[in-house]
Amino acid sequence: MLAAAGPLATFKAVRYILKAERFAHSLELPVAKLVFLAVDESRRGEGLGVKALGYFLAEENFVLETHDGSKAAYYLRHGGRLVAEYDLTKSLKHSIIAFEKSLLSAEEK
């Protein structure tokens, strides 16, 4: 899927995944699976755009999930309870900071 997207989209996706992996390791989280969702935007002539990146944190029962690729949003759940929702049109750095704050506040509850 990434190979068909072209070098720039592939580079962006790989860079996004590596940043997410470093973030997860920095918090010493048991990452069971790292998933990204790429949505084909070729109808608009933009090639493949990385829309969302999800973490499945098995032991803590945290799930970062996406719904409908046309929505640039993701939802953080803990034990089935919605903890936070973010807009992916913001920068990756902002999203990671927001995600980290949500994890920490959810753990305190």
C-alpha positions as CSV (number, residue, x, y, z in Angstrom):
1,M,0.0,0.0,0.0
2,L,2.8,2.5,0.9
3,A,4.9,1.5,-2.1
4,A,2.1,2.6,-4.4
5,A,1.8,5.9,-2.6
6,G,5.1,7.3,-3.8
7,P,8.3,8.2,-2.0
8,L,7.1,11.3,-0.2
9,A,4.0,9.7,1.3
10,T,6.0,6.6,2.2
11,F,8.6,8.8,3.9
12,K,6.0,10.7,5.9
13,A,4.2,7.5,7.0
14,V,7.5,5.9,8.1
15,R,8.5,9.0,10.0
16,Y,5.1,9.2,11.7
17,I,5.4,5.6,12.8
18,L,8.9,6.0,14.2
19,K,7.9,9.1,16.2
20,A,5.0,7.2,17.6
21,E,7.2,4.3,18.6
22,R,9.7,6.5,20.3
23,F,6.9,8.2,22.2
24,A,5.4,4.9,23.4
25,H,8.9,3.7,24.5
26,S,9.6,6.9,26.3
27,L,6.5,6.3,28.5
28,E,7.5,2.7,28.9
29,L,4.2,1.5,27.6
30,P,3.6,-2.1,26.7
31,V,2.7,-1.6,23.0
32,A,1.0,-4.7,21.7
33,K,0.4,-3.4,18.2
34,L,1.1,-0.2,16.3
35,V,-1.3,0.6,13.5
36,F,-1.6,3.5,11.1
37,L,-4.5,4.2,8.9
38,A,-3.7,5.7,5.5
39,V,-6.5,7.0,3.4
40,D,-6.3,7.3,-0.4
41,E,-6.9,10.9,-1.4
42,S,-6.1,10.4,-5.1
43,R,-9.5,11.7,-6.1
44,R,-8.2,15.1,-5.1
45,G,-4.8,14.5,-6.7
46,E,-3.0,14.5,-3.4
47,G,-1.8,10.9,-3.5
48,L,-1.9,8.9,-0.2
49,G,-2.3,10.9,3.0
50,V,-1.6,9.5,6.4
51,K,-4.7,10.3,8.4
52,A,-4.4,8.5,11.7
53,L,-2.1,6.5,13.9
54,G,-3.3,4.2,16.5
55,Y,-1.8,2.6,19.6
56,F,-3.2,-0.5,21.2
57,L,-1.9,-0.6,24.7
58,A,-2.8,-4.1,25.8
59,E,-2.0,-4.2,29.5
60,E,-3.4,-0.8,30.4
61,N,-6.5,-1.4,28.2
62,F,-6.0,1.9,26.3
63,V,-7.1,2.0,22.7
64,L,-6.6,4.9,20.3
65,E,-9.0,4.3,17.5
66,T,-10.1,6.0,14.4
67,H,-13.5,6.1,12.7
68,D,-14.3,6.8,9.0
69,G,-11.1,7.9,7.2
70,S,-12.9,11.0,6.0
71,K,-12.8,12.3,9.5
72,A,-9.4,13.6,10.7
73,A,-10.1,12.7,14.3
74,Y,-9.2,9.9,16.7
75,Y,-10.6,8.8,20.0
76,L,-8.8,7.5,23.1
77,R,-10.7,5.0,25.1
78,H,-9.8,3.3,28.4
79,G,-11.8,0.2,29.3
80,G,-14.4,1.1,26.8
81,R,-14.9,4.7,28.2
82,L,-14.1,7.6,25.9
83,V,-11.3,9.6,27.5
84,A,-10.4,12.1,24.8
85,E,-11.0,13.1,21.2
86,Y,-8.5,14.9,19.0
87,D,-8.4,16.6,15.7
88,L,-5.6,15.3,13.4
89,T,-5.4,18.4,11.4
90,K,-3.2,19.7,14.2
91,S,0.5,19.0,14.2
92,L,1.9,15.6,15.2
93,K,3.7,17.2,18.1
94,H,0.5,18.7,19.4
95,S,-1.3,15.4,19.1
96,I,1.4,13.5,21.0
97,I,1.4,16.0,23.8
98,A,-2.4,15.9,24.0
99,F,-2.3,12.1,23.9
100,E,0.3,11.9,26.7
101,K,-1.8,14.2,28.9
102,S,-4.8,12.1,28.4
103,L,-2.9,8.9,29.3
104,L,-1.7,10.5,32.5
105,S,-5.0,11.9,33.5
106,A,-6.8,8.6,32.8
107,E,-4.2,6.7,34.9
108,E,-4.8,9.0,37.8
109,K,-8.6,8.2,37.8
